[in-house]
């Protein structure tokens, strides 16, 4: 649709160029007509003759225009000379009607991808759906960000001369499922599918300084911030031409760059039996623990590429190699044997401590008894019954045979015990009331 604003912009570009061209040709024709004024013929004939004489100049101008179109087609690899000619016309005389244009939706160019407007740049128009944002470049540098509501609401952005699309950012929520291969703590390869939902960051500082998400509206169903779009557009990694993996733009950075690396590091901290074993009562499922750790880590890393994490889910953790179970059993057997050995050594040490304590108690008892009976064994007036002393000495003798007991008996106690046995063995008759026999 032609509007006064479009007509004014077109005439502003068209009239000076065309006016100068027509003025130059007219002046040349008038000069030729003046030079031929002395010849016969009327003024009309002289003007016609002057125009014919100016025809070489017109042909020269056309040749210059054709040469320029040929140069442009070669320089920008334009397929047809006609497209190059139209591009030069737009550069010299401006755009009169609504066209050409590029249709942008779903984060890609839906129409006009192979046109001069896309490959070379403006003048031209963009029709941008509200699910996409466009970053343009001009003269080798990033120029501006365009969308349905930028630079103004409900507009069709106009591309200036040689301004072209540099990157298109999809504003819709993204959901990627990516299998992550990792090694467990015991060296076994496992696979876990990570399901990540994310979008372009739309958070802005609230009244209290905390980041809050912009609510979607009818005009802007997929809100975003200019900073997030710029970060996403400049996050692309350039890979080799024959690279077969997912595109490493801001979406690939979130899934492949962040998710894969973080999840590998988390899985490497756990053993396979903890990942695949049954959940004990009162404990959380291992996948839930890993999922929360992954979610927190992604929330910290995603804003670096202009993204915001919406949800993180983990699939089943599985072992792909059929030979892995045997390796798993061998690893567990080694671990079990080491645990059994450690437990046995701890039990033996505890048994030694118990035996040592028992022997020490027995030794202390012997020492006390020997001290109590020393006077009874060597005294005359306070001697006790021979039979009681004999039995007591015999009991002490058998207790002293225990190596643990002997280890805690001082040499003086052992000598006293031996002397008590000798004294009791010298007499086989019960002592008389007056003394020890």
C-alpha positions in Angstrom: 0.0 0.0 0.0 1.3 3.4 -1.1 1.3 6.0 1.6 2.3 9.7 1.5 5.3 8.9 3.7 6.5 6.2 1.3 5.9 8.5 -1.7 7.9 11.3 0.0 10.8 9.0 0.8 10.8 7.7 -2.7 10.7 11.1 -4.4 13.3 12.4 -2.0 15.7 9.8 -3.5 14.4 9.6 -7.0 14.0 13.2 -8.0 17.6 14.4 -7.4 19.1 11.5 -9.3 16.7 11.6 -12.2 16.6 15.4 -12.2 20.3 15.7 -12.5 20.4 13.1 -15.4 17.6 14.8 -17.4 19.2 18.2 -16.7 22.5 17.1 -18.0 21.0 15.6 -21.2 18.9 18.8 -21.7 21.9 21.1 -21.3 23.9 19.0 -23.7 21.1 19.1 -26.3 20.8 22.9 -25.9 24.5 23.4 -26.3 24.5 21.4 -29.5 21.4 23.2 -30.7 23.1 26.6 -30.0 26.2 25.6 -31.9 24.1 24.6 -34.9 22.0 27.8 -34.8 23.7 29.3 -37.8 22.8 26.4 -40.0 19.6 26.2 -42.0 16.4 24.9 -40.5 13.9 25.9 -37.9 14.4 25.8 -34.2 12.5 22.6 -33.9 14.7 20.9 -36.3 17.7 22.2 -34.5 16.5 20.9 -31.1 15.8 17.5 -32.7 19.2 17.5 -34.2 20.7 18.4 -30.8 18.9 15.6 -29.1 20.1 13.2 -31.7 23.6 14.5 -31.2 23.2 13.9 -27.4 22.2 10.3 -28.0 25.8 9.0 -27.6 25.8 10.6 -24.1 22.6 8.7 -23.3 24.0 5.5 -24.6 27.2 6.1 -22.5 25.1 6.6 -19.4 23.2 3.3 -20.1 26.5 1.5 -20.6 27.7 2.8 -17.3 24.6 1.6 -15.6 24.9 -1.8 -17.3 28.5 -2.1 -16.3 27.7 -1.2 -12.7 25.0 -3.9 -12.7 27.4 -6.5 -14.0 30.0 -5.6 -11.4 27.4 -5.8 -8.6 26.2 -9.3 -9.9 29.8 -10.5 -9.9 30.8 -8.9 -6.5 27.8 -10.3 -4.6 27.3 -13.5 -6.6 23.8 -12.4 -7.8 22.5 -15.0 -10.2 20.8 -12.8 -12.8 21.7 -9.4 -14.2 18.1 -8.4 -13.9 18.3 -8.8 -10.0 21.5 -6.7 -10.0 19.8 -4.0 -12.1 16.8 -3.8 -9.8 19.2 -3.6 -6.8 21.0 -0.7 -8.4 17.7 1.0 -9.1 16.7 0.7 -5.4 20.0 2.1 -4.4 19.8 5.1 -6.8 16.1 5.8 -6.9 14.8 4.3 -3.7 11.9 1.9 -3.1 8.5 3.0 -4.5 6.2 0.1 -3.5 6.2 -2.3 -0.6 9.0 -4.6 -1.8 11.1 -6.5 -1.8 10.6 -8.0 1.6 11.8 -10.9 3.8 9.3 -13.0 5.8 10.7 -13.9 9.2 8.9 -16.5 11.5 9.8 -19.4 13.7 13.3 -18.1 14.1 14.1 -18.4 10.3 13.6 -16.8 7.0 10.4 -18.3 5.6 10.4 -16.3 2.3 13.1 -14.6 0.4 16.1 -16.5 1.6 17.7 -16.7 -1.8 17.0 -13.1 -2.8 19.4 -10.1 -3.2 17.8 -8.5 -0.2 19.0 -11.3 2.0 22.4 -11.8 0.5 23.4 -8.2 -0.1 21.0 -6.1 2.0 18.6 -3.2 1.7 16.8 -1.2 0.6 13.9 -3.4 1.5 11.4 -4.4 4.1 11.1 -7.1 6.8 7.9 -8.8 7.9 8.7 -10.2 11.3 6.3 -12.4 13.2 6.1 -11.9 17.0 8.0 -15.2 17.6 11.3 -13.9 16.2 13.8 -11.1 16.7 16.3 -9.9 14.1 19.8 -8.5 14.6 21.1 -6.7 11.5 24.6 -5.6 10.4 25.7 -2.8 8.2 29.2 -1.8 7.1 30.8 -4.8 8.9 29.3 -4.1 12.3 26.2 -5.0 14.2 23.6 -2.3 13.6 20.3 -2.8 15.5 17.7 -5.2 16.8 14.3 -5.4 15.0 11.1 -7.2 15.8 7.4 -6.8 15.4 7.4 -3.9 17.9 10.8 -2.5 17.1 11.7 0.2 16.3 8.0 0.9 16.8 4.9 -1.1 17.5 3.2 -3.1 14.8 5.7 -2.1 12.1 7.4 -3.5 9.1 11.0 -2.5 9.6 12.8 -0.9 6.6 16.3 -2.1 5.8 18.6 0.8 4.9 21.0 0.5 2.0 23.4 -2.5 2.6 21.8 -3.3 5.9 21.2 -7.1 6.1 20.2 -9.8 8.5 23.1 -11.0 10.7 21.2 -13.4 13.1 17.6 -14.4 13.9 16.7 -15.4 17.4 13.7 -17.7 18.0 11.7 -16.2 21.0 9.5 -19.3 21.5 10.2 -21.7 24.4 12.7 -24.4 23.4 12.7 -28.0 24.4 15.7 -30.2 23.7 16.3 -33.9 24.7 19.9 -34.7 24.6 21.6 -38.0 25.6 24.6 -37.4 27.9 27.4 -40.1 28.2 29.4 -40.0 31.3 31.7 -42.2 33.5 30.6 -43.1 37.0 33.0 -42.9 40.0 33.8 -46.6 39.5 34.7 -46.1 35.8 31.6 -47.5 34.2 30.0 -45.8 31.1 26.4 -44.7 31.6 23.9 -42.8 29.4 21.3 -40.4 30.8 18.8 -38.3 28.7 18.5 -34.7 29.8 15.2 -32.9 28.8 15.8 -29.1 29.0 13.1 -26.4 28.5 14.4 -22.9 28.1 13.7 -19.6 26.3 15.2 -16.1 25.8 15.5 -14.4 29.1 12.7 -11.9 29.7 13.5 -10.9 33.3 13.9 -7.3 34.2 14.6 -5.6 37.6 11.5 -5.2 39.7 10.7 -2.4 42.2 12.7 -4.2 44.9 15.7 -4.8 42.6 14.9 -8.5 42.1 14.6 -10.0 38.6 11.0 -10.6 37.6 9.7 -12.1 34.3 7.8 -9.8 31.9 4.2 -11.0 31.5 3.2 -12.0 28.0 0.6 -9.8 26.2 -1.4 -10.1 23.0 1.0 -7.8 21.2 4.1 -9.5 22.7 3.3 -13.1 23.5 7.0 -14.0 23.8 8.6 -11.2 25.8 12.3 -10.6 25.8 15.0 -8.1 26.7 17.3 -6.5 24.2 20.3 -7.6 26.3 19.2 -11.2 26.2 18.7 -11.1 22.4 22.1 -9.6 21.9 23.8 -12.2 24.1 22.0 -15.0 22.3 22.9 -13.6 18.8 26.6 -13.3 19.7 26.8 -16.7 21.5 27.2 -18.8 18.3 30.3 -21.0 18.0 31.8 -21.3 14.5 32.5 -25.0 13.7 34.2 -26.7 10.8 32.1 -27.0 7.6 31.6 -30.8 7.9 30.5 -30.7 11.6 27.6 -33.1 12.0 26.5 -32.2 15.5 23.7 -29.9 16.7 24.1 -26.2 15.8 26.2 -24.4 18.4 24.1 -21.3 18.6 22.7 -20.1 21.9 20.4 -23.1 22.0 23.3 -25.6 21.4 25.4 -23.8 24.0 22.7 -24.3 26.7 22.2 -28.0 25.9 25.5 -29.2 24.6 27.9 -26.7 26.1 26.4 -26.4 29.6 24.1 -29.4 30.2 26.4 -32.0 28.9 29.5 -30.8 30.8 27.7 -30.2 34.1 25.8 -33.5 34.1 29.0 -35.4 33.3 30.7 -33.9 36.3 27.8 -34.7 38.6 27.5 -38.3 37.5 31.2 -38.8 37.9 30.7 -38.2 41.7 28.5 -41.3 42.2 28.9 -45.0 42.0 26.8 -47.2 39.8 25.2 -49.0 42.6 23.9 -45.7 44.1 22.6 -44.6 40.7 20.8 -47.9 39.8 20.2 -49.5 43.2 16.8 -49.5 45.0 15.8 -46.4 46.9 15.8 -46.8 50.6 12.9 -45.8 52.7 13.2 -42.1 53.7 15.7 -41.3 51.0 15.2 -39.4 47.8 15.6 -40.9 44.4 19.1 -40.4 42.9 17.7 -38.9 39.7 15.9 -36.2 41.7 19.0 -35.2 43.6 21.0 -35.0 40.3 18.2 -33.2 38.6 18.1 -30.5 41.2 21.8 -30.0 41.1 21.7 -29.7 37.3 18.8 -27.3 37.5 20.7 -25.0 39.9 23.9 -25.1 37.8 22.0 -24.3 34.6 20.2 -21.4 36.1 23.6 -19.8 36.9 25.1 -20.5 33.4 22.2 -19.9 31.0 22.0 -16.1 31.4 25.5 -15.9 29.9 24.0 -16.7 26.5 20.7 -14.8 27.1 18.6 -17.8 28.1 16.4 -18.6 31.1 15.8 -22.2 32.2 12.2 -23.2 32.5 12.4 -26.9 33.5 14.9 -29.7 33.8 14.0 -33.4 33.7 16.2 -36.5 33.6 15.5 -39.8 31.9 16.5 -43.3 33.0 20.2 -43.8 33.7 21.2 -46.9 31.9 24.3 -48.9 30.9 24.6 -49.5 27.2 27.5 -52.0 26.9 26.4 -55.6 27.6 29.8 -56.5 29.0 29.6 -53.8 31.6 27.6 -55.8 34.2 30.6 -58.2 34.5 32.9 -55.3 35.0 30.4 -53.9 37.5 30.4 -57.1 39.5 34.2 -57.3 39.5 34.4 -53.7 40.7 31.9 -54.4 43.4 33.7 -57.7 44.4 36.9 -55.8 44.9 35.1 -53.2 46.9 33.3 -55.8 49.0 36.6 -57.7 49.7 38.3 -54.5 50.8 35.4 -53.7 53.1 35.4 -57.2 54.6 39.1 -57.0 55.2 38.8 -53.7 56.8 35.9 -55.0 59.0 37.9 -58.1 60.0 40.9 -56.0 61.0 38.7 -53.7 63.0 37.1 -56.7 64.8 40.5 -58.2 65.6 41.8 -54.9 66.9 38.7 -54.6 69.1 39.1 -58.2 70.4 42.7 -57.4 71.3 41.6 -54.3 73.2 39.0 -56.4 75.1 41.5 -59.1 75.9 44.0 -56.5 77.0 41.5 -54.9 79.3 40.5 -58.2 80.8 44.1 -59.2 81.4 44.8 -55.9 83.0 41.8 -56.3 85.3 43.0 -59.8 86.3 46.5 -58.5 86.9 45.2 -55.8 89.1 43.2 -58.3 91.0 46.2 -60.6 91.5 48.3 -57.7 92.7 45.7 -56.7 95.3 45.3 -60.3 96.4 49.0 -60.9 96.7 49.5 -57.8 98.7 46.7 -58.9 101.0 48.2 -62.3 101.5 51.8 -61.5 101.8 51.6 -61.1 105.6 49.6 -64.4 105.9 52.2 -66.3 104.0 55.2 -65.1 106.1 53.7 -64.1 109.5 53.5 -66.3 112.5 50.7 -64.9 114.6 48.2 -63.8 111.8 48.4 -67.0 109.7 45.2 -68.3 108.3 44.0 -71.7 107.5 46.5 -73.8 105.6 43.9 -75.2 103.3 42.5 -71.8 102.3 45.9 -70.5 101.6 46.8 -73.5 99.5 43.7 -73.2 97.4 44.2 -69.5 97.0 47.8 -69.9 95.9 46.7 -72.6 93.4 44.1 -70.3 91.9 46.6 -67.5 91.6 49.1 -69.8 90.0 46.7 -70.9 87.3 45.6 -67.3 86.6 49.3 -66.2 86.3 49.7 -68.7 83.4 47.6 -66.5 81.2 50.1 -64.6 79.0 47.9 -61.5 79.0 47.8 -61.5 82.8 51.5 -62.1 83.1 52.2 -59.1 80.8 50.5 -56.8 83.3 52.1 -58.3 86.5 55.2 -56.6 87.8 58.2 -58.8 88.6 57.8 -58.1 92.4 54.3 -59.6 92.3 55.5 -62.7 90.5 58.3 -63.2 93.0 55.9 -62.8 95.9 53.6 -65.4 94.3 56.4 -67.9 93.9 57.6 -67.3 97.5 54.0 -67.9 98.7 53.9 -71.2 96.8 57.3 -72.3 98.3 56.2 -71.5 101.8 53.0 -73.3 101.5 54.8 -76.3 100.0 57.3 -76.6 102.8 54.7 -77.9 105.3 52.1 -80.6 104.8 50.7 -80.3 108.3 48.0 -77.9 109.4 49.5 -75.2 111.6 49.2 -75.4 115.3 47.4 -72.8 117.3 50.7 -71.3 118.3 52.0 -70.6 114.9 52.6 -71.9 111.4 54.0 -75.4 111.3 
